[in-house]
Amino acid sequence: MRKSAFFPADILLPVRADLETWSVIACDQFSSERDYWERVKTTVGNRPSTLHLIVPEVYLDTVDLTQSAGQIGGTMATYLKNGIFKTIENAFIYVERTISDGRVRRGLVGMLDLEDYDYIPGSRALVRASEKTITARLPARIAVRRAAALEVPHIMALIDDRQARVIEPLADKTGDYELLYDFTLMEGGGAIKGWRVPPVDAAHISEALSALTDGDGAQMIIGDGNHSLASAKGYWDEMKTGLPESARENHPARYALVEVNNVYDTAITFEAIHRVVFGIDPDRLLKEMARQLPFDDGGYAVDWVTGDGRGRITIGAGCVGELIELLQSFLEQFVEQTGGTIDYIHGESSLTTLASEAGNIGFLLPTMDKSDFFKTVLTGGVFPKKSFSIGHARDKRYYLDCRAIRPGLKNPTAPVKALLADG
């Protein structure tokens, strides 16, 4: 019997906060551009903001994650106690995001059942990962979730809806929907609007999603936030072992808040995530690359950039995913043997700036055709980590909506001390 893995949720939205300073971009963006996040910190100041509920990756080498998890949990408790949120009960939110080039990306916010999700390559689950999950990265993220009363997601799940039956029909109905928010996103992120989807249309969404699944096919594939969702899954697997079967069905930690998008939305584009290697000898790296990788004039073109100039190499591979796997494996082995670090950069201009510094080299990767996205995963494959990005860095999902992941946290102004100590 076909089913949907995606459900309406009790979604928390801030009502006692300026939405423009509340919403900040996903924590894994601008990870080598500290000045971006310093500007965000200045803009936000001490105002209520999702900035205080995350750790931007640019600061990971300078913060104590255990201490940060405790601070984030305390901030969540304060926000709940002070009545920052209102609850949009049992609802989907239809979202229109105007991205930096003016196109509008349509999405739907709700919750995924983690029992229907698996990140293991070759899984036949309804919801699957698109990239290789690095399990060593999960324990620290699970620890943060374990200490949190809320989840603040940047996860984007993609559906293969070529006939546009699930999300797109909602665009013509917004005149009859309750408008929940409409504001400009900071730092050139465009703008966003969100409407509450009424129950009758929510039922149609579930039916349309179920119809997308045939046989043992996937209903959704995670495009952004793969490790965040894997961490939510790990926390739920940890939680459910101590719960009776009767308590598992509706436990809030069983679900994860995500935004669903149609891969064929005209505003969905797959942007390459480039590589910069810091603190090495670029000439030595290029010589080793020529020795170890299968250079092929008919292969995929990869441009390299240093402070002394740029050039092009072509690497033989059967698909973009294989190309990235070859390059990634080589770079990881090189820095392990010689020192240096690798970072993952969105946008050619950012890469050029970073790669131009002495001792650095950048690699500009080709873009993947979106038609290959579902095909790759459905045939049992996954992409290497940081293979692609859905849009430019500024077009990534901003943190905005939240959801309680603790039992009993129905009323957002309820006492939270006991809840924070639970589990």
N, C-alpha and C positions, 0 to 999 in steps of 0.2 A: 504493500500500500504506500502510495506516495505521500509525502508530508513536507511541511516547511520547517526549516531549522531556525527561523527568524520570527520574533514575536514583539508585540507592543510591550513597552516597559514603563515603569514609574521613573520618569526622567526629571532630574533636578536642574532648574535654571536659576541663575542669580537674578534677584529682584532688587537687592540692596547693594548694587555695584554698577559702576560704569562699564558697559559691555566692551567698549573699545580698549580699556586697560585690563579688563578681566581676561580677554582672549589673547593667548600668545601661541605662536606656531609650535609644531611638534618638536619635542626635545632633541631629536636626532638631526635637526637641520642646522646649517651654518656651524658645523661642529669644529671647524678650524678658523672661524671668524669671530673671535671674542668681542670685537667692537660692535657687532650686531647685537649680541646679548647684553653688552654694557649699555647700549642705547635703550634696549627694552627695560633694563633695570631702572634706568633714570626716568623713563616714561611712566613706569608703574609706581615707583616709590613704595610707599607703605599701603597703598590702596589694595582692597581685596582683588586677588588676581590668581589665575591658574599658574602664573609664574612661581608662586609660593607653594604650589602643590606638585612640582616636578623638579628634576635635576637636569638642566640642559647638559648634553653630552660634552660640550666644550669645557665644562668644569669638572669632569669626572676625575681628572688627575690631581685635583686640588681639594677635593672634599672628602670627608669621612661619610661613606654611604650609610653606615649604621646610624650615625648621628643625624644625617639628613632625613632618613626614614622616620625617626622619632619626631623631628621638627615638622615634617609634612603631616604626620598623624595628628600632632597637636594643632596645627593650623586648620586642618579639616574639622577637628572638634570645635575650635573657636568659631569657624564659619557656620557650622550647624547650630551651635548654641546661640549665636547672634541673629539667627533667622535670615541669613543671606539668601537662602533658596526658597523657591516655590516648587511644588511637585506637580508635574504634568502626568496625571495618573493614567496608566494602562493605555499608552498612546504610541503611535509612530509620529515622528516629525519629518515633514517633507521640507527639504532644504534646497535653496538655489544659491549657489556660490558663484559670484562674478569673479573670475580669476584675472590675473594681471594684464592679459591681452584683451579683456572685454568679453570673452566668451562666458557662457553660463553653464556650470556643471550642476546637474540635478542629482540629488541623493535622498536617502531615506534613513533616518536614525531609529534604531530599535535594538533589541538584544538577541544575541546568538545563544543557542543551547550548546554548551561546551561538551555535552555528551555526543553531539553530532559532529564534532571537530576532531581532527587528528593531523599532526604535523609530520608523521612518519612517511617518507617517500613510498609511493605505491599504495597508500591507503585508499580504501574505497568509501571513506566517510563522505557525508553530504557536504562538509566544509573542510577544505584542505589548504595547506600552506603552499605558497608559490616559491619560496626560497628555502634553502637548507637551513635548518634550525641548529644553531650552535648551543648545545645543551649546557655547556659550561657557563653560558651567559644567563641561564635561568635562575639559579639559586638566589642571587642578589636581588633580582626583580621580584621573585616570589616573596622574599623577605619584606620588601617594601609593601607588597599587596597584603601580606599577613598583618602588617601594622596599621593598615589604612581602613577607615570607615567607608570611603568612597572610591570609585574608580573614575578616572578622568581620561577618557580614551582619545587616541588619534588613529584608531584602526579603520581602514577602509577595505571592505569586502566587495569583490566584483562578481557580477552575474553575467551569463552569456545569453543576453536577451536581444537577439538580432531583430525581433519583431516589435520591440519596445512596448511590451504589454504590462510591465510591473510598475515602473516609476514614471515614465513620460506622461501617461494619461492624467496624472495629478496636476500637471502644469496648467491645464485648462479649468481647474476647479478652485484655484486659490481665492477667487473672489468670494467664495462661500465658506472659506476656512478661517479659523481664528489665527491671526498673525501673532506670533510669539516674540519675534525679534527681527530687527532690520537695522544694520549698522555697518560702518566701515571698519575694516581690519587694519591694525597698525602695520607700519613698516612696508607699505606697498602691497599688502596681501589681498587687495580687492575689497569686496563687500559680501555680506551674507544675509539672507532672509530665511526664516523658518516658520512653518505653519503646522498647527496640530491637525492630523488626519482624523476625520470622524470615524466612528466604529464601522459604518457600512462600507466605507472605502478600505478600512483596515482589513476587513474580511476578504475583499476582492484581492488585496495584495497577497494575502496568505495563499489564496487559491492559485493566483498567477505564478507565485514562486514554486508551489508544489508541481505545477505543470511543466516547469523547466527541467525537472529531474526525470530522467528516463533510465530505467534499469538500474545499473550500479554507477551511474554518472554522478558528477559533482553538481551541487546546487550553487555553491559559492566557492571562490578561491580568494584567499587573503592577498590583497595587493600591497597595502602598507600596514606596518605594525605587526608583522609576523611574530616577532619575539615577545611583544606585549601580550598577544593573544595566547601564545604558548605558555607564558608565565601565568596567565589567568587559568589556563587548563591545569597547569601543575599545582596551583593553589587549590583548585577544586578537587583534584584527585587526592590531595593531601587531606582536605576537609571531609570528604564524603566517607572515608574509611571509618570515621568515628560516629557516623550518623546512621540511625535506623532507616530502612527503606522508605518509610512513610514521610520522613523529613527531607528526603533528597529532592523530591519532585519540584518543590517551590522554594528551595533554599536560594537566596539571592546570589551566592557565590557560584552557583551552577551556570550562571549566564554572564555574558560580557556585552557591554554596550559598544556598538559599531555603527559606522555609516556604510550603507550599501549603495553601490553605483553600477550602472550598466557599462560594461566594457566598450560598448559601441556608442556611448554618448560622444557626440562630436567634440566635447570639451575635455574628454579623457585622452591624454597622449602619454606614451611611454617615453620618458627621457632617460638617456644613459646616465649612470652614476660613474663618474670618472675616478681615477686613482692618482694620488700624489704620494710619492715616497720621499720622506724627509731624512736628512742626515746621512747621506750615502755619497758614493762617487758615481755620478751619472754615467760617465764613460765606461767604467767597469761594469755597471749594470747592463748597459746596452750590448757590450761584448758578450757577456754571459747569456743574455737573452738570445742573441744570434746563434750561440752554440747549443742552447738547450731546447728552444722552441721550434716547432715546424714552420719555418718561414716558407711562404708559398705565394707567388705573384698573383694567383687566382683566389687567394683567401680574403679574409676580412681585414680592412684597413684600420690601423690604429695609429693615430698621430701622437708623437711624444714632444714634450715642451721642457726646455731648461732655460736658464738665464742666458745661455750662449746661442740659443736659436731653437729651431724645431725641425722635425723630420717625420717620416712615415715608414712604418713597417707593415707587412701583410702576413697574417698568421693563418695557416690552414686549419679549418674547423668545419664541422658539419652544420653548426647553427651558432647563433649568437651566444647561447648558454654555454656551449662547449668552449667557445673562444674565451669567455670570461673565466671559466674554470681553469683553462690552461694558463692564462695570464695571472690569475689570482694565486694559483699554486706556486708558480715560479716566483712571484714577488714575496710571498710568505716565506719560502725557502731561502731566498736571497737575504732578507733582513734577519732571519734567524741565524744565518751564518756570518753575516758581516756587520750587523747592527742596523739601526735606522728604524723608522716606523712608517706605517701605511695609514692614510686617511682616505675617506670616500667623499667626493666633492660633487655638488650639484651645480652645473653651469660652467661654460667654457671660460668666462671672464674670471670667475673665482679661481679656477684651476690655474689659469695663466699667471695670475698674480702670485699665487703660492709657489708655483713651479719655477718662477723666475728668480727666486732667492737661491743663493749659493748652496750647493749640497743637496738640492732637491731636483726631482724630475716628475713630470706629470704625464699621464696617459689618457687621451681622449677616446672613449669607447664609442662604437657605433650604436645607433638606436634600434631597438627591437620592434618588429612589426606586431601590432596588437593582435592580429589574427593568430599568431603563434602562441599566445599566452595560455589559453585554455588547452590547446592541443598538446603543449609540452607537459602540463600537469596531468591531463587525463591519460596520457600514455605512460604514467608512472614516474615521470621525471620531476625534478625541482631545479630552480635556478640557484646558482651560487649566491652567497650573501651579497647584498648591495649590488644586484645586477641591474636594476632599473628603478626609476622613480615615476610616480604618477604625476606628471607635470613638473614645472620648474619649482625650485625650492620655496619661493614665496606663495606658490599655489597649493602647497601641502595643507593638510587639515590643521586648523587651529583648535586648541582646546576650548570648549564652550560648555557642553552639557556634561552632567555628572550622574552617577547612579549609586545608590547605597548597596554595598556588598555584605552588610552585616544583618543578621536576622533581627527583626523588630524595629528597624530604622525606617518606619513608614512615614512618620511625621518628621519633617526635616528640623523641627525645633525640639525634638524629643531629647531627654538627657542622653549623653553619649559616653560618659565615663565607663559604665559597665560594658557598653558595646565595644569600645576600643580595647578592653581587656579580654574580650571574648575571642577564643581561638588563637 
